[in-house]
């Protein structure tokens, strides 16, 4: 099969549909041609700054990069997507920077990635300046103005000036081997840079297969023809672009001829801003991350009077969507579909579940893709349908190269099972008797209590079944009696104050009693990362002395 580079595919799509909107955010509208022009100008700027490939893929081990890197330290906006594509044009590896990082975390990330450059919003200039002081870190600094009005950092150049001074031809020939670098969230440990060949991530996560057949596209013209037909698709990407849950759908839209719509408020989840944009722009698909996104949207739909008839689908990834929440969505927007997707930075798409009616609503059960599978607990064989062994969800086929700079972690996450290299991202799963995949949760947030394995996600879902609970995060803490004991941090809906007994009674309807939390801590709002995922380190801090 042919191998594709994302920058070259984006060029071909933009040539076919130059006047179609690619990105819309309030009054900002960029066509495919305008996006392409800006990306290629940025690529040229980087080339003129001396960015170059240091070693081709064939000369490198799987954990080695061979390309210089640029951090994208930005809120959602056109600059993020343009910078990402512009780096691809220059054969530079862009990577995501979590804009909530404090200086110490940012310093770790820039060091781990060996970043030579960074594109950042002015709002983050203070933190970046603190990290750069007295270091030999990134020295190509491109600053994007915003409402903060922070002045230009020493040695930096304004975004518009960098583009205006550059020719829209980087003079490069990007390769399918060029790296797509995506840092993991680091909610239970320090983030790791997952390295994909662009040819592989395109197939695994960015629409590189024919949905009708499941086969990889045979040629670029077939991809362009799909993009030409994508005019009616308007995708609202709600997670931050700094996470795969936000970036991957936006890149898929780029290569599929779709329009990406974002709300004007991007610093936080603002349900009214989201729905205003969805109504105004006729959004057809909303990309969300679990209950943390879906529940506030449902509240706003119920409180408002909007015409949201254009919305045909919700795409959920990265966190569980409770069955009750699915029923609520379908009641509010009849005729819409909910597509739960299972995957990770290390795997791409592994499984999905489509819910069209309230009767179909369930949580944690999926149909595996052609490349998704389950292996047994010993990682030596494929799991059998209906067996009790608690195995691991894996991905086959197109996989990442590995983790940047970490040969040992690469070998552990991408083992060879029955003669085939696979990705094991850490999700524990079983194959039900009917062949569906039953997901239990991440092994990294498993609580070993009294000799039993308890998955944080299933306890969270059980607690959120209580109508008074707005959100919940579950973690473990050391216990003399149990080794570790289950603890929960919950936030409540206004006007609700259920006691512990009521919360435990409801949770016991859904999970075994030994899984119930021994401690419940209440807070005004459960802290989550911007992409809606639980922050288990924060939760552990809340329960440490409770």
Secondary structure, DSSP 8 states (H G I E B T S, - for coil): -----HHHHHHHHHHHSTTSEEEEETTEEEEHHHHHHHHHHHHHHHHHTT--BSS-GGGS-TT---B-EEEEE--SSHHHHHHHHHHHHTT-EEEE--TT--HHHHHHHHHHHT-SEEEEEGGGHHHHHHHHTTS----EEEEE--TT-----TTEEEHHHHHHTS-S-------TTSEEEEE---SSS---EEEEEHHHHHHHHSS-B-TTT--B-SSHHHHHHHHHT-TT-EEEE-S-TTSHHHHHHHHHHHHHT-EEE--S--SS--HHHHHHHHHHHT--EEEE-HHHHHHHHHHHHHHS----TT--EEEE-SS---HHHHHHHHHHSTT-EEEEEEEETTTEEEEEEEE-SGGG--SSEEEE-SSEEEE-TTSSSB--TT----EEEEE-SS---EETT-HHHHHHHS-EETTEE-B--SEEEEE-TTS-EEEEEEGGGEEEETTEEEEHHHHHHHHTTSTTEEEEEEEEEEETTTEEEEEEEEEE-TT----HHHHHHHHTTTS-GGGS-SEEEE-SS--B-TTS-B-HHHHHHHHTT-
